[in-house]
């Protein structure tokens, strides 16, 4: 006698759900492979993170120094203009243009520093996620290797 197994009827809805899950799994595998190809290991990702964040920190420091210098220059220009006004003299055109120029440069410098800080936060978050993922991949590989070693005793 033969046992006949019952196969449920084909369901397009279930097929579509499984297809979406398969596609997500494939995308995750591709992303993981790309991550491993990019950094090789979590240790290398940590080193790269430290280098990039240090570089951004240095750019932020230079930007903040530039902002301080521009603030000093702006204050100096304001003092000159105030001196002319106290003496009831018109402010020379070059001092007015210097004031406008210093204000614009200070605004640009402040914007640049703000964007660098945002960039640093985003990079730190991205590296944290990548490092966590790399460590998970490394643990999976270790578990697979241990399983292979245990199943193939010599």
C-alpha positions as CSV (number, residue, x, y, z in Angstrom):
1,X,0.0,0.0,0.0
2,X,1.1,3.5,-0.8
3,X,0.6,6.6,1.3
4,X,-0.5,9.6,-0.5
5,X,0.5,13.0,0.8
6,X,-1.9,15.8,0.6
7,X,-0.5,18.9,-1.1
8,X,-2.4,22.1,-0.4
9,X,-3.7,24.0,-3.4
10,X,-1.6,26.7,-4.9
11,X,-2.1,30.1,-3.3
12,X,-0.9,33.2,-5.2
13,X,-1.2,35.2,-2.0
14,X,1.1,32.8,-0.1
15,X,3.4,32.6,-3.1
16,X,3.7,36.4,-3.2
17,X,4.5,36.5,0.5
18,X,7.2,33.9,0.1
19,X,8.5,35.7,-2.9
20,X,8.8,38.9,-1.0
21,X,10.6,37.1,1.8
22,X,13.0,35.4,-0.6
23,X,13.8,38.7,-2.2
24,X,14.4,40.3,1.1
25,X,16.7,37.4,2.1
26,X,18.6,37.8,-1.2
27,X,19.0,41.5,-0.7
28,X,20.3,41.0,2.8
29,X,22.8,38.4,1.6
30,X,24.0,40.8,-1.1
31,X,24.3,43.6,1.5
32,X,26.2,41.3,3.9
33,X,28.5,40.2,1.2
34,X,29.2,43.8,0.2
35,X,29.8,44.7,3.8
36,X,32.3,41.8,4.2
37,X,34.0,42.8,0.9
38,X,34.3,46.4,2.0
39,X,35.7,45.9,5.5
40,X,36.8,42.2,5.7
41,X,36.2,42.1,9.4
42,X,34.7,44.1,12.3
43,X,38.2,45.0,13.5
44,X,38.9,46.7,10.2
45,X,35.6,48.5,10.3
46,X,36.5,49.8,13.7
47,X,39.8,51.1,12.4
48,X,38.1,52.7,9.4
49,X,35.5,54.3,11.7
50,X,38.1,55.7,13.9
51,X,40.0,57.2,11.0
52,X,37.0,58.7,9.4
53,X,35.6,60.1,12.6
54,X,39.0,61.5,13.5
55,X,39.2,63.2,10.1
56,X,35.7,64.7,10.5
57,X,36.6,65.9,14.1
58,X,39.7,67.6,12.7
59,X,37.6,69.3,10.1
60,X,35.1,70.4,12.8
61,X,38.0,71.9,14.9
62,X,39.4,73.8,11.9
63,X,35.9,75.1,11.1
64,X,35.3,76.2,14.7
65,X,38.7,78.0,14.7
66,X,37.8,79.7,11.5
67,X,34.5,80.7,13.0
68,X,36.3,82.2,16.0
69,X,38.7,84.1,13.7
70,X,35.8,85.4,11.6
71,X,33.9,86.4,14.8
72,X,37.0,88.4,15.9
73,X,37.3,90.0,12.5
74,X,33.6,90.9,12.5
75,X,33.8,92.4,15.9
76,X,36.8,94.4,14.8
77,X,34.8,95.7,11.8
78,X,31.8,96.5,14.0
79,X,34.1,98.5,16.3
80,X,35.5,100.5,13.4
81,X,32.0,101.2,12.1
82,X,30.8,102.2,15.6
83,X,33.8,104.6,15.9
84,X,32.7,106.3,12.7
85,X,29.1,106.5,13.9
86,X,30.2,108.0,17.3
87,X,32.1,110.7,15.5
88,X,29.0,111.4,13.3
89,X,31.0,110.4,10.2
90,X,29.7,108.2,7.4
91,X,30.9,104.6,7.5
92,X,33.3,104.1,4.6
93,X,32.2,101.7,1.8
94,X,35.2,99.4,2.4
95,X,34.2,98.9,6.1
96,X,30.6,98.3,5.1
97,X,31.7,95.7,2.5
98,X,34.1,94.2,5.0
99,X,31.2,93.9,7.6
100,X,28.9,92.2,5.0
101,X,31.7,89.9,3.8
102,X,32.6,88.9,7.4
103,X,29.0,88.2,8.2
104,X,28.6,86.0,5.1
105,X,31.8,84.1,5.8
106,X,30.8,83.6,9.4
107,X,27.4,82.3,8.4
108,X,29.0,79.9,5.9
109,X,31.5,78.7,8.4
110,X,28.8,78.1,11.0
111,X,26.7,76.2,8.4
112,X,29.7,74.1,7.5
113,X,30.5,73.2,11.1
114,X,26.9,72.2,11.6
115,X,26.8,70.1,8.5
116,X,30.1,68.4,9.6
117,X,28.6,67.6,13.0
118,X,25.6,66.1,11.3
119,X,27.8,64.1,8.9
120,X,29.8,62.8,11.9
121,X,26.7,61.6,13.7
122,X,25.4,59.9,10.6
123,X,28.8,58.3,10.0
124,X,29.0,57.1,13.6
125,X,25.5,55.6,13.4
126,X,26.3,53.9,10.0
127,X,29.6,52.4,11.3
128,X,27.9,51.2,14.5
129,X,25.3,49.4,12.4
130,X,27.9,48.0,10.1
131,X,30.1,46.8,12.9
132,X,27.2,45.1,14.6
133,X,26.3,43.4,11.4
134,X,29.9,42.3,10.7
135,X,30.1,40.8,14.2
136,X,26.9,38.9,13.6
137,X,28.3,37.6,10.3
138,X,31.5,36.6,12.1
139,X,29.6,34.8,14.8
140,X,27.6,32.9,12.2
141,X,30.7,31.8,10.4
142,X,32.3,30.7,13.6
143,X,29.2,28.7,14.5
144,X,29.2,27.1,11.0
145,X,32.8,26.3,11.2
146,X,32.4,24.7,14.6
147,X,29.4,22.7,13.3
148,X,31.5,21.5,10.3
149,X,34.4,20.5,12.5
150,X,32.1,18.6,14.9
151,X,30.3,16.8,12.1
152,X,33.6,15.8,10.4
153,X,35.8,14.3,13.2
154,X,39.1,13.0,12.0
